[in-house]
Amino acid sequence: MELLIDALHVLAACAWVGGSVTIVAVAVPYGRGLAPRERALMLAEIGRRWRPIGWSALALLVVTGIAAAAEHGGFADARFGRLLVAKVAVVGALLLVTGLHDFVVAPRLRRGLAAGKRPSRRATVALGWASLLLTLAAPVLGVALAAAVSGD
């Protein structure tokens, strides 16, 4: 069962991290060459298509992460426990930042553009970068947790 949990966790992390990096490294730079309205429409469509995959991957990461932490004794070991607290904090922040981006700020930007306004993209961009940094920090902490379990 531990192998299945770990495999699902790694696969879900691949989906989340890979998709997030692709959006930032491919879609966003491509969109910079478009007019603001077309850029917003393109990114909205990518978001609409990505959201079910991304949020499903995040949900699977949370479930398998809880199961994996329980398998390894949770907070019983001091080093593992400290790393686990750090990873839970990063994942919690990631869920908050990504949720704000996907369900509050980006839709507000799209509505403003649809109404013919030129709303600021500053909050959307800041939340996107914060999400990416947290996305990259989570697997680094996962590797540290795996090392703590193996005694390295």
C-alpha positions in Angstrom: 0.0 0.0 0.0 2.9 2.4 0.8 4.2 1.9 -2.7 0.8 2.8 -4.3 0.5 5.9 -2.1 4.0 7.1 -2.9 3.5 6.4 -6.7 0.2 8.3 -6.8 1.8 11.1 -4.8 4.7 11.4 -7.3 2.4 11.1 -10.4 0.1 13.8 -9.0 3.2 16.0 -8.2 4.4 15.5 -11.8 1.0 16.6 -13.2 0.8 19.7 -10.9 4.4 20.9 -11.2 4.6 20.1 -15.0 1.4 21.9 -15.8 2.3 24.9 -13.6 5.7 25.3 -15.2 4.3 24.8 -18.7 1.8 27.6 -18.1 4.4 30.0 -16.8 7.1 29.1 -19.3 5.1 28.6 -22.4 1.5 30.0 -22.3 2.2 33.3 -20.4 5.2 34.3 -22.6 3.2 33.4 -25.8 0.3 35.5 -24.5 2.6 38.6 -24.1 2.5 38.9 -27.9 -1.3 39.2 -27.9 -3.5 42.2 -27.3 -4.7 42.4 -23.7 -8.2 41.0 -24.4 -6.9 38.1 -26.6 -4.3 37.3 -23.9 -6.9 37.3 -21.2 -9.2 35.1 -23.3 -6.4 32.6 -24.2 -5.2 32.4 -20.5 -8.8 32.0 -19.4 -9.3 29.1 -21.8 -6.1 27.4 -20.7 -7.2 27.9 -17.1 -10.6 26.5 -17.7 -9.1 23.4 -19.3 -6.2 23.1 -16.7 -8.3 23.7 -13.6 -9.9 20.2 -13.3 -6.6 18.5 -13.9 -4.6 20.8 -11.6 -7.1 20.8 -8.7 -7.6 17.0 -9.0 -3.8 16.6 -8.8 -3.7 18.9 -5.8 -6.5 17.0 -4.1 -4.7 13.7 -4.7 -1.5 15.2 -3.4 -3.2 16.2 -0.1 -4.8 12.8 0.3 -1.7 10.8 -0.5 0.5 13.2 1.5 -1.7 12.7 4.6 -1.5 8.9 4.1 2.2 8.9 3.5 2.8 11.1 6.6 0.7 8.7 8.7 2.7 5.7 7.3 5.9 7.4 8.5 4.7 8.2 12.0 3.7 11.8 11.4 5.2 14.0 14.0 6.8 11.3 16.1 10.3 11.9 14.8 11.5 15.4 15.5 13.3 16.0 12.2 10.5 14.4 10.1 7.9 16.4 12.1 9.7 19.8 11.5 9.9 19.1 7.8 6.3 17.9 7.7 5.2 21.2 9.4 7.1 23.1 6.8 5.6 21.1 3.9 2.1 21.5 5.3 2.6 25.2 5.6 3.9 25.5 2.0 1.0 23.3 0.7 -1.5 25.3 2.7 -0.2 28.6 1.3 -0.2 27.1 -2.2 -3.8 26.1 -1.9 -4.7 29.6 -0.6 -2.7 31.5 -3.2 -3.9 29.3 -6.1 -7.5 29.4 -4.9 -7.4 33.2 -4.8 -5.8 33.3 -8.2 -8.2 30.8 -9.9 -11.5 31.7 -8.2 -11.3 35.4 -7.2 -8.6 37.5 -8.9 -8.4 36.0 -12.4 -12.2 35.9 -12.8 -12.4 39.6 -11.7 -9.8 40.5 -14.3 -11.7 38.6 -17.0 -15.0 40.4 -16.1 -13.2 43.7 -16.2 -11.8 43.1 -19.6 -15.2 41.8 -20.8 -16.8 45.0 -19.7 -14.3 47.0 -21.8 -12.1 48.1 -18.9 -8.3 47.8 -18.5 -8.0 46.3 -15.0 -4.7 45.9 -13.4 -3.1 42.5 -13.9 -0.7 43.1 -10.9 -2.6 40.9 -8.4 -3.0 38.1 -10.9 0.7 38.1 -11.8 1.8 38.3 -8.2 -0.4 35.4 -7.2 0.8 33.4 -10.2 4.4 33.8 -9.3 3.7 33.0 -5.6 1.9 29.9 -6.7 4.9 28.9 -8.9 7.4 29.4 -6.1 5.3 27.4 -3.6 4.8 24.8 -6.3 8.6 24.4 -6.6 9.2 24.5 -2.8 6.8 21.6 -2.1 8.7 18.8 -3.9 12.0 20.1 -2.5 10.5 19.6 1.0 9.1 16.2 -0.2 12.6 15.1 -1.1 13.8 16.3 2.3 11.0 14.3 4.0 12.0 11.2 2.0 15.6 11.7 3.1 14.5 12.0 6.7 12.6 8.7 6.4 15.6 6.9 4.9 17.9 8.4 7.6 20.1 10.4 5.1 
